[in-house]
Structure formats: structure tokens, C-alpha cells
Amino acid sequence: MDRKALIRQYKETRRTAGVFRVRNIASDRSLVGKSIDVPSALNRERAQLRTDTHMNRALQADWKALGADAFAFEILDTLTPPADKPDWDPADDLALLEEMWLDKLQPFGERGYNPPRAKPAR
């Protein structure tokens, strides 16, 4: 294939939307996140940790103290785009899927790197 065809093919390929986790194997603490392109999000997480530019200071500190081998990068769940909706927007489904994994894993405080959830207004 020529270069233009490869670029077109890349742009037309659907990305894997879903929920991912960066897990500290030593302490079992996790950072849970969502993305419309999970493989790219995990690559970005790795790159930020390697270059000491990750926004989550606690995660970055543990990375520096324990090293790369103490962490696992995992895809927890993915969304399959509906075949009958080519213009499907995964935002709402992703938010719901992430909420489900946050409820299940509770990666807050001593158990994780996610910030505490906002309390519902009364």
C-alpha cells in the first residue's frame, strides 16, 4: 500500500473505546479512567509516568519509588459500536461504564489514585 492509503486506512479505523486501569502491583492501588481510544490512553499514561509529567502526583511518586515493573496497564472493559449507528457518540456509555468500574473497584484514598467523588447535592 502507498502512504496515502495507509493514512486513510488509519483514519477510518474505529478506535477501541472503554475503561482502563493503571494498577500498582505492590499495593494493588489503581487509577481507573475512560477513553474513546484506550490503547492510546494507556500509551499516554506510560509516557507521562516515564517522563515524570503525570498529573496524579501520588501515582507519579509511587512510579518513581517502585519503578515501571511494579505497574500493570490493563483494559478493563470495551464498548462495541452499534452497527446501525455509524455516527454513534460513546460519551454517555463510557461515563456509565466508568462509573460501574469505579463502584466495583473503589480506587479512592488508600485503595487507589482516583480523586474522591463529589457528594450528591441535597
Buried (B, 14 or more C-beta within 10 A) or exposed (E): EEEEEEEEEEEEEEBBBBBBBBBBEEEEBBBBBBBBBBBEBBEBBBEBBEEEEBEBEEBBEBBEEBEEEBBEBBBBBEBEBEEEEEEBEBEEBBEEBBEEBBEEBBBBEEEBBBEEEEEEEE
